[in-house]
C-alpha cells in the first residue's frame, strides 16, 4: 500500500482545513449547536415514547414517577378523574416533540449542506487558482486530462464533508440516547453498550476493508474513463484518421463495465454493515431481557420499564446507527477523490516558492531600450534538452529572426525570454531590470504571442481576437483593425462578421485562418514585443506573403522576434540568430548568417529552400 492509500478520511479532511473560508468557521460553530439541540430532541422523543408505552401499560405506576408527583403536588394535576387524559396529553406532547425534532433536523440539514457546498466550492476555486499560478513546465508535464480530473475530484469534498457532519450529528444523538439509557438502568445499559460497541466495531472494520477496495476500483475506473473521453474529444481528428474509433469505444466500454462491477460491489458492501447492525441491535435487546430475568431476577414491572425505554431508544437509535454506518461508508467512498485533492494541495505548498503572485500588483517593467539575455542556461528535468550559455541583445524596434533545426532550442529560448520558464542560471534583463517573479506578469502583459497551433475559443471572432483583454468591453474598431493587419480577408464572408461563433478549437476555420486569428489576437493589446513562433507554417504562399508584409509594416512600431519555419520569412529581419544544439552558433545581419546556415544544411544532407526548410 502506497503512502497515498494510507491517508485516512480524518487526515484527508484535516489536511484540507486551510481551504475552509473564515466565514464558514462561524457557521460550523452554529452547526455544532444545532447538532446538540437535535440530539436532545431525539432523547426527548424517545423518553416521551417510552413514557407513553408505560402509561398504556400501567397508569398508576406512571403517576407515581417523580415528574408526575411534582405536577400533582405543585399544580394539582392528578389525572385521577380521567386517566385517559394523561395518554392524550402525552400524545400531544409527542406530536410537538416530533414536530420540533423534524424542524431542527431540516434546519440542520440545510445549514450542513450550505456549509459543505461552500467549502467544496472553495476547494475548487483554490485548485483552479493553483493551476493559474503553477509553473508552466509543471502544467505541461502533468497533462490537461489529469489536471481536469483533479478539479473534478475536488467536487467530492462537499459531499464528503456533508456526510461527515451528518455522521457527527448521528454520533451525538446516539450518545444522548445512551446517556438516557444509563440514567434509567445503568448496569443493563452498560452491557448493551458493550455488546453494540464491540460487535459494531468488528462489523464496521471488516466491511470497511472490502468497501475501500471497491472505492479504489471505482476511482481508477473513473480516472481511465476521463482520460479516454479527453483523448476522444481533443484528439478527434488524429484518432479518426488512424481509424481508432472502435478501439477507443472498446476501451470506454471496458472501463464502464469495470465501473458497473465495482459500483455494484460497492453498494452491496455499503448495505451489508447496516443489515448486520440491525440484527445485532435486536439481538442485544434479547440479551438484555435474559440478563434482567436470570441475572437480576427483575419483576415484570421493572422489566417493562427498562425494556420499554430500551425499545423506544432502539426505535430511534437503530435508524440513527444505520444512517451513521451508511454515512461513514459513503464518506469513505469519496476518500480516493479526497486524496487527489490533498495531493494537489500538498504540491501547491511544495511549489510555493515558484508560484506566480497573481494576488499582488506586478512591479512595473518599462521597455524603452533593449532586452538582454545574459548567459542563460536551462535544461528540462530528466533530459539533456535545453539551452546553454545563451547571450544576446534585442534592441527596441528591431526585428530578429531565430533559425535552426527542430530541437535546436528556439522555443525553449522563447519560454525563457517571456518568463514562462525560469532559467537555471543567467538573467533576462529588460532595460537593465532583471526579470523576476515580482515583475514577470508585468512583462508578460507587454508581449504578443502567436503560436504554431493557436487555441481558438468556442466564441465569436471578436471575443477570440480580444482574448488578451477578456472580461473587458470589446473594442470593435480595434478588432477590425487587427483583422485587417492580420490579413483576415474572410471576415466579410462570415454570416455575422466578427460576431460569428468560430466553434470549439476553431472548427469553422481552416488551419491558415485560425493562424491569422491568432495573429490578430496578438496585435489587439498593442504589445511592445511581438513573437511569431513559426506562426506562418500553416499558411499557403499567398497568405504567408501577406503576413510577412504585415510583419514588415509593424517593424516601426513594435519589436519583433520571428522563429522561422520558412527562410523567406526571415529575409526582411534586421538580424538573424542561428541556434544549434542549445547554443547560439552565429548571429548577425541576414546577408551574412543566412548563406552560412544554408551551407550547413547542405552539408548535413538537408535541402535548403527560400520557401520551406
Secondary structure as UniProt FT lines:
FT   HELIX           4..6
FT   HELIX           9..15
FT   HELIX           17..19
FT   HELIX           22..57
FT   HELIX           59..63
FT   HELIX           66..75
FT   HELIX           84..133
FT   HELIX           136..142
FT   HELIX           144..153
FT   HELIX           155..184
FT   HELIX           186..234
FT   HELIX           236..241
FT   TURN            242..243
FT   HELIX           245..290
FT   HELIX           291..295
FT   HELIX           300..333
FT   HELIX           335..350
FT   HELIX           352..354
FT   TURN            358..359
FT   STRAND          370..379
FT   TURN            381..382
FT   STRAND          386..395
FT   TURN            396..397
FT   STRAND          399..403
FT   TURN            406..407
FT   HELIX           410..418
FT   STRAND          425..430
FT   TURN            431..432
FT   STRAND          433..434
FT   TURN            437..439
FT   HELIX           440..444
FT   TURN            445..446
FT   STRAND          447..450
FT   HELIX           461..465
FT   HELIX           467..469
FT   TURN            470..471
FT   HELIX           476..485
FT   TURN            486..487
FT   TURN            489..490
FT   HELIX           491..493
FT   TURN            495..496
FT   HELIX           497..499
FT   TURN            504..505
FT   TURN            507..508
FT   HELIX           511..524
FT   TURN            525..526
FT   STRAND          529..533
FT   TURN            535..538
FT   HELIX           541..554
FT   TURN            555..557
FT   STRAND          559..563
FT   HELIX           567..570
FT   TURN            571..572
FT   STRAND          575..580
FT   TURN            581..582
FT   STRAND          583..588
FT   HELIX           590..603
FT   TURN            604..605
//
